[in-house]
């Protein structure tokens, strides 16, 4: 098995994928699967003149300060850090690739890495591509564009993929493909033409989006060509906070005084929302490389494993407003339900503390149970197929109906119906 990485913005190290490689290896080892060979398609040495550009900008700011000694440069030219370290990196890389000459050199660099990788592992045929940020746009262009000149390295890359290996999956992270395609203008017919070459099975394409990543966007609906298309595209979202600053801003926004003020002036809530996104966006865009959730989604795509309903249910329950989580467990030694205790409890307390829901999931991955306590506060728990509790949580009276409604939705969608 071969896994080939294509990096995105602001990468200056050849070992840019190292952390994610370790996470992937760990995930595969836990599942008892063989480890793949990795290779990183590094092209940053072709990239842009950002340092030179910022030297000019710094000179202009210095002149402005000399002419106006009392001026605050951080105020007159705000957000310098995010301009320098994030926006200019992304914009610079994007414009560099869109330059015809430099774009061709980037494709040449990637083709060279890919050829070396395949030649050095001739016995390995299963091939998987992982791309990030601007790297996803470059991959999109390489695979599907019909605008290249004869002899362009894109044709060599396609030839290697089609003739030397079996492309099994594509994983994109932090991808702005849907935006850049307004420039590249690649049609669905071009995508379908490439995908139809793979007749044995659809190419699995998973697009990973962190909720705070302003550069990442869903793409599955934009790639729905026809039922016969040999391309299976799914969006997967990671909804964790990107860093401590975003967590703090979101926490402050939930203070009762702030929520009360937001009810009077909705602009306050909007301001905190913008502040949280601004705090988390840069880290959200680069943290895919260090994220265990990314590794899990990626390995699911590589192996062709469908996500279990129990995992989907737990993710939904975690997002219920007001949810207090008392247990998240990933081990087989977790607590098991005691049916005798449940029966005794029902006999003594009856409707005062009653099991309201108890149903199996369609795919046999587990079951959900929900009980109202004496105060009519719902407590929900989720058990795996071995009977081990994987999740426990509850909400207060204020959010009780919200939890009950969510459990009803889960029940209608995922319950195993017993005839």
C-alpha positions as CSV (number, residue, x, y, z in Angstrom):
1,X,0.0,0.0,0.0
2,X,1.3,3.4,-1.0
3,X,0.2,6.8,0.5
4,X,1.3,9.9,-1.3
5,X,1.0,13.3,0.4
6,X,0.7,16.7,-1.4
7,X,1.1,19.7,0.9
8,X,-0.6,23.0,0.9
9,X,0.4,26.5,2.1
10,X,3.3,27.6,4.1
11,X,5.2,24.3,4.2
12,X,8.9,24.7,4.5
13,X,9.9,21.3,5.7
14,X,10.2,18.1,3.7
15,X,8.8,16.1,6.7
16,X,5.6,18.2,6.8
17,X,3.4,15.0,7.1
18,X,5.4,13.3,9.8
19,X,2.9,13.8,12.6
20,X,0.0,12.5,10.5
21,X,2.1,9.5,9.4
22,X,2.6,8.5,13.1
23,X,-1.2,8.9,13.7
24,X,-2.1,6.9,10.7
25,X,0.3,4.1,11.7
26,X,-1.1,4.0,15.2
27,X,-4.7,3.9,13.8
28,X,-3.9,1.1,11.4
29,X,-2.0,-0.9,14.1
30,X,-5.0,-0.7,16.4
31,X,-7.1,-2.2,13.7
32,X,-4.6,-4.9,13.0
33,X,-3.8,-3.8,9.5
34,X,-0.5,-3.7,7.6
35,X,1.3,-0.4,7.6
36,X,1.7,1.4,4.2
37,X,4.7,3.1,2.6
38,X,4.6,6.9,2.8
39,X,6.0,9.6,0.5
40,X,5.7,13.4,0.6
41,X,5.4,15.3,-2.7
42,X,7.4,18.3,-1.6
43,X,7.4,21.3,-3.9
44,X,7.8,24.3,-1.6
45,X,11.3,25.0,-3.0
46,X,9.5,26.2,-6.1
47,X,7.3,28.5,-4.2
48,X,6.8,32.1,-3.8
49,X,8.7,35.3,-3.0
50,X,6.8,36.0,0.2
51,X,9.9,37.2,2.2
52,X,10.8,39.6,-0.6
53,X,7.3,41.0,-0.7
54,X,7.2,41.5,3.1
55,X,10.6,43.3,2.9
56,X,8.9,45.8,0.7
57,X,5.9,46.1,2.9
58,X,8.1,46.6,6.0
59,X,10.1,49.3,4.2
60,X,6.9,51.2,3.4
61,X,5.7,50.9,7.1
62,X,9.2,52.1,8.3
63,X,9.0,55.1,6.0
64,X,5.5,55.9,7.3
65,X,6.8,55.7,10.9
66,X,9.7,58.1,10.1
67,X,7.3,60.6,8.6
68,X,4.8,60.2,11.4
69,X,6.6,59.3,14.6
70,X,3.5,59.2,16.8
71,X,1.7,56.7,14.6
72,X,0.9,53.2,15.8
73,X,1.8,50.8,13.0
74,X,-0.2,48.0,14.5
75,X,-3.3,50.2,14.4
76,X,-2.8,51.8,11.0
77,X,-2.0,48.4,9.4
78,X,-4.0,46.0,11.5
79,X,-3.7,42.2,11.8
80,X,-0.1,42.1,10.6
81,X,0.6,38.7,12.1
82,X,-2.4,37.0,10.4
83,X,-1.6,38.9,7.2
84,X,2.1,37.7,7.3
85,X,1.7,34.2,8.6
86,X,-1.6,33.0,7.1
87,X,-3.2,35.1,4.4
88,X,-0.1,36.0,2.5
89,X,1.1,32.4,2.7
90,X,-2.2,31.1,1.2
91,X,-2.6,33.9,-1.4
92,X,1.1,33.7,-2.3
93,X,1.0,30.0,-2.9
94,X,-2.2,30.2,-4.8
95,X,-1.0,33.0,-7.1
96,X,2.4,31.1,-7.6
97,X,0.7,28.0,-8.8
98,X,-1.6,29.9,-11.1
99,X,1.4,31.5,-12.7
100,X,1.9,29.3,-15.8
101,X,5.7,28.9,-15.5
102,X,5.8,28.2,-11.8
103,X,2.7,26.0,-11.9
104,X,4.5,23.8,-14.5
105,X,7.5,23.6,-12.2
106,X,5.4,22.6,-9.3
107,X,3.8,19.8,-11.3
108,X,7.3,18.7,-12.4
109,X,8.4,18.5,-8.8
110,X,5.4,16.4,-7.8
111,X,5.8,14.1,-10.8
112,X,9.4,13.5,-9.9
113,X,8.5,12.6,-6.3
114,X,5.7,10.3,-7.5
115,X,7.8,8.5,-10.0
116,X,10.6,7.8,-7.4
117,X,8.0,6.6,-4.9
118,X,6.4,4.1,-7.3
119,X,9.7,2.9,-8.9
120,X,11.1,2.2,-5.4
121,X,8.1,0.0,-4.5
122,X,7.2,-1.9,-7.6
123,X,5.4,-4.7,-5.7
124,X,2.9,-2.3,-4.2
125,X,-0.2,-1.5,-6.3
126,X,-2.8,0.0,-4.0
127,X,-2.4,3.8,-4.1
128,X,-3.9,6.5,-2.0
129,X,-3.5,10.3,-2.3
130,X,-3.7,12.7,0.6
131,X,-3.7,16.5,-0.2
132,X,-4.0,19.6,1.9
133,X,-5.1,23.2,1.2
134,X,-3.6,24.5,-2.1
135,X,-2.3,21.0,-2.6
136,X,-5.9,19.8,-3.1
137,X,-6.4,22.5,-5.9
138,X,-3.1,21.3,-7.5
139,X,-4.3,17.7,-7.4
140,X,-7.7,18.7,-8.9
141,X,-6.0,20.5,-11.7
142,X,-3.5,17.7,-12.4
143,X,-6.1,15.0,-12.5
144,X,-8.9,16.7,-14.4
145,X,-7.8,19.8,-16.4
146,X,-7.7,19.7,-20.2
147,X,-5.8,23.0,-20.6
148,X,-2.2,21.7,-20.2
149,X,0.3,22.1,-23.0
150,X,1.8,18.9,-24.6
151,X,4.6,17.5,-22.5
152,X,3.3,19.0,-19.2
153,X,4.1,16.9,-16.1
154,X,0.4,16.5,-15.4
155,X,0.2,13.9,-18.2
156,X,3.1,12.0,-16.6
157,X,1.4,12.0,-13.3
158,X,-1.8,10.6,-14.8
159,X,0.1,8.0,-16.7
160,X,1.9,6.8,-13.5
161,X,-1.5,6.6,-11.7
162,X,-3.3,4.8,-14.5
163,X,-0.6,2.4,-15.6
164,X,1.6,1.7,-12.6
165,X,-0.7,1.6,-9.6
166,X,-4.4,1.2,-8.6
167,X,-5.8,4.5,-7.3
168,X,-8.1,3.5,-4.4
169,X,-8.8,6.7,-2.5
170,X,-8.3,10.4,-2.4
171,X,-8.4,12.4,0.9
172,X,-8.5,16.2,0.8
173,X,-8.1,18.3,3.9
174,X,-8.8,22.1,4.2
175,X,-9.8,22.3,0.6
176,X,-10.9,25.4,-1.4
177,X,-11.4,23.4,-4.6
178,X,-15.0,24.7,-5.0
179,X,-13.7,28.3,-5.0
180,X,-10.7,27.9,-7.2
181,X,-12.6,26.0,-9.8
182,X,-14.2,29.3,-10.7
183,X,-10.7,30.1,-12.1
184,X,-9.7,26.6,-13.3
185,X,-13.2,26.0,-14.8
186,X,-13.0,22.2,-14.8
187,X,-16.3,20.7,-15.7
188,X,-18.1,17.7,-14.2
189,X,-17.8,15.9,-17.5
190,X,-14.0,16.2,-17.3
191,X,-14.1,14.7,-13.8
192,X,-16.4,11.9,-14.9
193,X,-14.2,11.1,-17.9
194,X,-11.3,10.4,-15.6
195,X,-13.3,8.5,-13.1
196,X,-14.8,6.2,-15.7
197,X,-11.4,4.8,-16.3
198,X,-11.7,3.0,-13.0
199,X,-14.2,0.2,-13.6
200,X,-13.6,-2.2,-10.8
201,X,-14.7,0.0,-8.0
202,X,-15.5,3.7,-7.4
203,X,-12.7,5.9,-6.3
204,X,-13.4,6.8,-2.6
205,X,-12.9,10.6,-2.1
206,X,-13.3,11.9,1.4
207,X,-13.1,15.7,1.9
208,X,-12.2,16.7,5.5
209,X,-13.3,20.1,6.8
210,X,-12.5,21.6,10.2
211,X,-15.5,23.7,11.3
212,X,-13.3,26.7,12.0
213,X,-11.2,26.5,8.8
214,X,-12.3,29.4,6.6
215,X,-10.4,28.0,3.6
216,X,-12.1,24.6,3.7
217,X,-15.5,24.0,1.9
218,X,-17.7,21.0,1.1
219,X,-17.5,19.6,-2.4
220,X,-19.7,16.4,-2.6
221,X,-22.8,18.1,-4.0
222,X,-20.8,19.9,-6.6
223,X,-19.4,16.5,-7.8
224,X,-22.7,14.7,-8.2
225,X,-22.6,13.8,-11.8
226,X,-24.8,10.7,-12.2
227,X,-25.4,7.4,-10.5
228,X,-23.1,5.7,-13.0
229,X,-20.2,8.0,-12.1
230,X,-17.3,6.0,-10.6
231,X,-16.5,8.6,-8.0
232,X,-17.8,8.4,-4.4
233,X,-17.4,11.7,-2.6
234,X,-18.1,12.4,1.0
235,X,-17.6,15.4,3.3
236,X,-16.5,14.8,6.8
237,X,-16.5,17.5,9.5
238,X,-14.2,18.0,12.5
239,X,-15.9,20.2,15.0
240,X,-13.3,20.6,17.8
241,X,-12.1,24.0,18.8
242,X,-8.8,24.9,16.9
243,X,-6.9,26.3,19.9
244,X,-7.1,27.6,23.4
245,X,-7.9,31.2,22.3
246,X,-10.9,30.1,20.3
247,X,-12.0,28.0,23.2
248,X,-11.7,31.0,25.5
249,X,-13.7,33.3,23.2
250,X,-16.5,30.7,22.8
251,X,-16.5,30.2,26.6
252,X,-16.9,33.9,27.3
253,X,-19.7,34.1,24.7
254,X,-21.6,31.6,26.8
255,X,-21.5,33.6,30.0
256,X,-25.1,34.4,31.1
257,X,-24.5,38.1,31.0
258,X,-23.2,37.9,27.4
259,X,-26.1,35.7,26.4
260,X,-28.5,38.1,28.0
261,X,-26.9,41.1,26.2
262,X,-27.0,39.2,22.9
263,X,-30.7,38.7,23.3
264,X,-31.1,42.5,23.4
265,X,-28.4,43.2,20.7
266,X,-27.8,40.2,18.3
267,X,-24.7,42.0,17.0
268,X,-22.9,41.1,20.2
269,X,-23.3,37.3,19.5
270,X,-22.2,37.9,16.0
271,X,-19.1,39.8,17.1
272,X,-18.1,36.9,19.4
273,X,-18.7,34.4,16.6
274,X,-16.5,36.3,14.3
275,X,-13.9,36.7,17.0
276,X,-13.9,33.0,17.7
277,X,-13.5,32.1,14.0
278,X,-10.7,34.7,13.6
279,X,-8.9,33.2,16.6
280,X,-9.2,29.6,15.4
281,X,-9.0,29.8,11.6
282,X,-5.2,29.8,11.1
283,X,-4.6,26.8,13.4
284,X,-7.7,25.0,12.2
285,X,-6.3,25.1,8.6
286,X,-2.9,23.6,9.5
287,X,-3.9,21.3,12.4
288,X,-5.1,18.5,10.2
289,X,-1.5,17.2,10.1
290,X,-1.6,16.7,13.9
291,X,-5.2,15.6,14.4
292,X,-6.2,12.1,15.5
293,X,-9.7,12.6,14.1
294,X,-8.1,13.3,10.7
295,X,-6.1,10.1,11.0
296,X,-9.3,8.1,11.8
297,X,-11.3,9.5,8.9
298,X,-8.3,9.1,6.6
299,X,-7.8,5.4,7.6
300,X,-11.5,4.7,7.2
301,X,-11.2,6.1,3.6
302,X,-8.0,4.1,2.9
303,X,-9.6,0.8,4.1
304,X,-13.0,1.5,2.6
305,X,-14.6,1.2,6.1
306,X,-18.0,2.8,6.6
307,X,-18.4,4.8,9.8
308,X,-20.3,2.8,12.4
309,X,-23.7,4.1,13.5
310,X,-22.5,4.1,17.2
311,X,-19.8,6.7,16.3
312,X,-22.3,8.9,14.4
313,X,-24.8,8.8,17.3
314,X,-22.1,9.7,19.9
315,X,-21.0,12.6,17.7
316,X,-24.6,13.8,17.5
317,X,-25.2,13.5,21.2
318,X,-22.0,15.4,22.0
319,X,-23.4,18.4,20.0
320,X,-26.8,18.5,21.8
321,X,-27.1,22.0,23.6
322,X,-26.5,21.8,27.3
323,X,-25.1,18.3,27.2
324,X,-22.9,17.4,30.2
325,X,-20.7,14.4,29.3
326,X,-20.0,12.0,32.2
327,X,-18.3,9.3,30.2
328,X,-16.6,8.8,26.8
329,X,-15.0,5.4,26.6
330,X,-13.0,3.6,24.0
331,X,-12.1,0.5,25.9
332,X,-13.7,-2.9,26.1
333,X,-13.5,-2.7,29.9
334,X,-16.1,0.0,30.1
335,X,-19.2,-0.3,32.3
336,X,-21.9,-2.8,31.1
337,X,-25.6,-2.4,31.8
338,X,-27.1,-4.5,34.6
339,X,-30.5,-5.8,33.5
340,X,-31.4,-7.1,37.0
341,X,-30.6,-3.7,38.5
342,X,-32.7,-2.0,35.8
343,X,-35.6,-4.3,36.5
344,X,-35.4,-3.8,40.3
345,X,-35.1,0.0,39.7
346,X,-38.2,0.1,37.5
347,X,-40.2,-2.0,40.0
348,X,-39.4,0.3,43.0
349,X,-39.5,3.7,41.3
350,X,-41.8,3.1,38.3
351,X,-42.6,6.2,36.4
352,X,-40.5,8.5,38.7
353,X,-37.3,7.2,37.1
354,X,-38.1,5.3,34.0
355,X,-36.3,3.9,31.0
356,X,-37.7,5.9,28.2
357,X,-35.8,4.6,25.2
358,X,-33.9,1.4,24.6
359,X,-33.1,0.4,21.0
360,X,-30.4,-1.4,18.9
361,X,-28.7,0.3,15.9
362,X,-29.3,-0.9,12.4
363,X,-25.7,-2.0,11.8
364,X,-25.5,-3.9,15.2
365,X,-22.7,-1.6,16.3
366,X,-24.5,-0.9,19.6
367,X,-27.6,0.5,21.3
368,X,-28.9,3.6,22.9
369,X,-30.7,3.9,26.3
370,X,-32.4,7.0,27.8
371,X,-33.8,7.3,31.3
372,X,-35.5,10.2,33.0
373,X,-34.5,10.5,36.7
374,X,-36.7,11.5,39.6
375,X,-36.4,15.2,38.6
376,X,-37.4,14.3,35.0
377,X,-33.9,15.1,33.7
378,X,-33.0,12.8,30.8
379,X,-29.8,10.8,31.0
380,X,-28.6,9.1,27.8
381,X,-26.1,6.3,27.4
382,X,-24.7,4.4,24.4
383,X,-23.3,0.9,24.5
384,X,-21.2,-1.0,21.9
385,X,-22.0,-4.5,20.5
386,X,-20.2,-6.1,23.5
387,X,-22.4,-4.2,26.0
388,X,-19.7,-1.8,27.1
389,X,-20.8,1.8,27.7
390,X,-19.1,4.2,25.3
391,X,-20.9,7.4,26.2
392,X,-22.9,8.8,29.1
393,X,-24.4,12.3,29.4
394,X,-27.3,14.4,30.6
395,X,-28.9,17.8,30.1
396,X,-30.8,20.1,32.5
397,X,-34.5,20.8,32.3
398,X,-33.9,23.8,30.0
399,X,-32.5,21.5,27.3
400,X,-34.4,18.4,28.1
401,X,-36.8,18.6,25.2
402,X,-33.9,19.2,22.8
403,X,-32.2,16.0,23.9
404,X,-35.5,14.1,23.6
405,X,-36.1,15.4,20.1
406,X,-32.5,14.5,19.1
407,X,-33.0,10.9,20.5
408,X,-36.2,10.6,18.5
409,X,-34.4,11.7,15.3
410,X,-31.7,9.1,16.0
411,X,-34.3,6.5,16.7
412,X,-36.1,7.1,13.4
413,X,-32.9,7.1,11.4
414,X,-30.8,4.4,13.0
415,X,-33.0,2.1,15.0
416,X,-33.1,-1.6,14.2
417,X,-36.7,-2.4,13.5
418,X,-37.7,-5.8,14.9
419,X,-40.7,-7.4,13.2
